């Protein structure tokens, strides 16, 4: 099992939900709002007067065989909406109950 953490512009929530549904990623936890800024490009998402955009984040536990497909779909989405911002990370899950 792996954990996929995705942080994205809140405007992408429906697209992220559709992606999770498409790949049958059922269980997840969502945090909204979350703040952040990209490593290299893009504007900060702080939800204030200067930087009004805000992020949402999702943590999903995914079977190993689904990870590559889900990450590829997230990469494709990010390429389409580069300025809005979407980042994903994968971690190993040692135990789950």
Rosetta silent file (secondary structure, phi, psi, omega in degrees, C-alpha in Angstrom):
SEQUENCE: XXXXXXXXXXXXXXXXXXXXXXXXXXXXXXXXXXXXXXXXXXXXXXXXXXXXXXXXXXXXXXXXXXXXXXXXXXXXXXXXXXXXXXXXXXXXXXXXX
SCORE:     score description
SCORE:     0.000 S_00000001
   1 L     0.000  147.174  178.171    0.000    0.000    0.000 S_00000001
   2 E  -129.450  155.147  171.169    1.071    3.545   -0.725 S_00000001
   3 E  -104.243  129.692  172.987   -0.134    6.953    0.399 S_00000001
   4 E  -111.689  119.644  176.797   -0.682    9.525   -2.323 S_00000001
   5 E  -104.817  125.725 -179.907   -0.820   13.100   -1.069 S_00000001
   6 E  -124.810  127.956  173.570   -2.187   15.647   -3.549 S_00000001
   7 E  -119.066  131.752 -171.054   -2.316   19.399   -2.972 S_00000001
   8 E  -152.612  159.903  174.331   -4.115   21.447   -5.606 S_00000001
   9 E   -58.599  132.517 -175.438   -5.955   24.688   -6.328 S_00000001
  10 H   -57.558  -22.195  177.820   -9.417   24.289   -4.806 S_00000001
  11 H   -63.983  -16.096 -177.998  -10.947   25.032   -8.220 S_00000001
  12 H   -93.501    5.352 -173.162   -9.758   21.544   -9.277 S_00000001
  13 H   -55.492  -46.301 -179.240  -11.721   19.662   -6.607 S_00000001
  14 H   -63.289  -37.506  179.602  -14.295   18.208   -9.015 S_00000001
  15 H   -69.594  -39.452  176.893  -11.562   17.059  -11.402 S_00000001
  16 H   -65.347  -43.456  177.463   -9.572   15.432   -8.585 S_00000001
  17 H   -59.118  -43.541  179.332  -12.743   13.718   -7.323 S_00000001
  18 H   -63.090  -39.801  178.640  -13.451   12.429  -10.849 S_00000001
  19 H   -63.419  -45.658  179.132   -9.875   11.150  -11.140 S_00000001
  20 H   -62.409  -40.488  177.473  -10.143    9.297   -7.815 S_00000001
  21 H   -63.935  -44.659 -178.173  -13.462    7.796   -8.927 S_00000001
  22 H   -57.753  -38.846 -177.663  -12.056    6.767  -12.313 S_00000001
  23 L   -96.767   12.836  176.343   -9.209    4.843  -10.668 S_00000001
  24 L    54.410   43.537  173.170  -11.479    3.456   -7.931 S_00000001
  25 L   -92.443   99.391 -171.120   -9.625    5.184   -5.109 S_00000001
  26 L   -84.307  -52.779 -174.162  -12.386    5.030   -2.546 S_00000001
  27 L   -89.724  130.934  175.112  -10.896    6.014    0.799 S_00000001
  28 E  -158.708  164.239  172.591   -9.270    9.378    1.323 S_00000001
  29 E  -120.111  135.783 -178.537   -9.012   12.291    3.739 S_00000001
  30 E  -118.828  135.897  172.736   -9.415   15.864    2.492 S_00000001
  31 E  -113.765  128.081  175.690   -8.183   19.058    4.109 S_00000001
  32 E  -147.315  132.958   -5.000   -9.640   22.349    2.989 S_00000001
  33 E   -85.257  159.579  168.853   -8.401   24.965    2.945 S_00000001
  34 E  -127.370  152.342 -178.830   -4.657   24.437    2.839 S_00000001
  35 L  -110.723  157.101  176.208   -2.062   27.050    1.966 S_00000001
  36 E   175.517  178.648  174.357    1.135   26.771   -0.032 S_00000001
  37 L  -149.422  151.369 -177.684    3.308   27.905   -2.885 S_00000001
  38 L   -68.581  158.233 -179.692    5.085   26.051   -5.661 S_00000001
  39 L   -69.064  -35.404 -172.647    8.729   25.073   -5.513 S_00000001
  40 L  -124.851  -41.986 -176.769    9.717   26.810   -8.732 S_00000001
  41 L  -135.439  178.725  177.633    6.852   28.657  -10.395 S_00000001
  42 L    87.423  158.901 -179.642    3.295   29.769   -9.749 S_00000001
  43 L   -89.569  152.324  175.991    1.779   32.189   -7.321 S_00000001
  44 L   -62.071  150.760  175.439    1.331   31.478   -3.618 S_00000001
  45 E  -116.525   89.399 -175.707   -2.074   30.195   -2.505 S_00000001
  46 L  -111.291  -10.219  179.845   -2.579   31.899    0.865 S_00000001
  47 L    67.059   28.792  178.323   -6.267   32.870    0.756 S_00000001
  48 L  -117.920 -174.120 -177.109   -5.536   36.502    1.635 S_00000001
  49 L   -65.150  -37.226 -178.608   -5.981   39.854   -0.136 S_00000001
  50 L   -76.792  -43.848 -179.130   -2.592   39.712   -1.812 S_00000001
  51 L  -124.947   84.062 -170.857   -2.691   36.030   -2.759 S_00000001
  52 L   -75.726  -19.086 -179.927   -6.408   35.065   -2.797 S_00000001
  53 L   -64.414  152.549  179.294   -6.142   31.547   -4.274 S_00000001
  54 L  -138.695  152.735 -179.255   -6.363   28.673   -1.808 S_00000001
  55 E  -101.245  165.383  167.342   -5.507   24.979   -1.985 S_00000001
  56 E  -128.435  148.431  179.316   -7.213   21.768   -0.990 S_00000001
  57 E  -129.715  147.074 -179.171   -5.261   18.620   -0.090 S_00000001
  58 E  -131.681  137.950  172.095   -6.133   14.921   -0.243 S_00000001
  59 E  -120.398  118.827 -179.143   -4.402   11.900    1.272 S_00000001
  60 E  -122.886  140.185  175.059   -5.442    8.567   -0.238 S_00000001
  61 E   -98.533  123.826 -168.661   -4.211    5.082    0.576 S_00000001
  62 E  -128.751  143.075  174.829   -3.850    3.178   -2.701 S_00000001
  63 L   -63.267  145.256 -176.010   -2.959   -0.366   -3.686 S_00000001
  64 H   -51.800  -41.994 -175.472    0.548   -0.603   -5.145 S_00000001
  65 H   -68.970  -14.618  179.503   -0.675   -1.638   -8.601 S_00000001
  66 H   -93.505  -18.049 -170.485   -2.797    1.543   -8.935 S_00000001
  67 H   -57.737  -49.443 -176.977   -0.149    4.081   -7.949 S_00000001
  68 H   -59.830  -42.991 -179.880    1.536    4.507  -11.342 S_00000001
  69 H   -65.977  -43.388  179.078   -1.780    5.005  -13.151 S_00000001
  70 H   -64.032  -45.407 -179.745   -3.090    7.486  -10.596 S_00000001
  71 H   -64.567  -39.161  176.561    0.163    9.460  -10.610 S_00000001
  72 H   -61.163  -41.732  178.803    0.209    9.523  -14.433 S_00000001
  73 H   -65.157  -38.207  177.626   -3.336   10.913  -14.430 S_00000001
  74 H   -66.984  -41.519  176.493   -2.349   13.581  -11.892 S_00000001
  75 H   -59.771  -42.035  179.384    0.699   14.518  -14.013 S_00000001
  76 H   -64.318  -43.600  176.908   -1.538   14.846  -17.068 S_00000001
  77 H   -60.425  -46.136  179.944   -3.974   17.050  -15.160 S_00000001
  78 H   -60.031  -38.494  178.650   -1.116   19.229  -13.886 S_00000001
  79 H   -64.147  -32.654  179.440    0.197   19.665  -17.441 S_00000001
  80 H   -74.746  -31.861 -172.459   -3.239   20.916  -18.518 S_00000001
  81 L  -123.416   37.913 -169.629   -3.634   23.413  -15.667 S_00000001
  82 L   -45.873  -42.004 -176.188   -0.024   24.303  -14.902 S_00000001
  83 L   -73.923  -21.735  179.356   -0.719   27.808  -13.564 S_00000001
  84 L   -77.819  -32.900  175.301   -3.402   26.660  -11.117 S_00000001
  85 L    93.598  129.600  177.514   -1.044   24.248   -9.416 S_00000001
  86 E  -159.602  123.650  178.478   -1.232   20.579   -8.506 S_00000001
  87 E  -131.259  144.301  179.844    1.442   18.523   -6.741 S_00000001
  88 E  -136.195  147.223 -179.223    1.420   14.890   -5.683 S_00000001
  89 E  -137.921  150.245 -179.392    3.732   12.774   -3.543 S_00000001
  90 E  -121.702  135.178  175.098    3.849    9.042   -2.757 S_00000001
  91 E  -127.269  152.529  172.410    4.863    7.423    0.534 S_00000001
  92 E   -74.854  143.021  173.597    5.118    3.804    1.635 S_00000001
  93 L  -106.018  118.991 -176.969    2.547    2.627    4.149 S_00000001
  94 L   -77.192  -41.465  179.993    4.095    0.308    6.719 S_00000001
  95 L  -148.006  153.024  174.008    0.857   -0.817    8.366 S_00000001
  96 L  -145.678  154.049  176.840   -2.864   -0.169    8.073 S_00000001
  97 L  -136.972    0.000    0.000   -5.905   -1.340    9.979 S_00000001
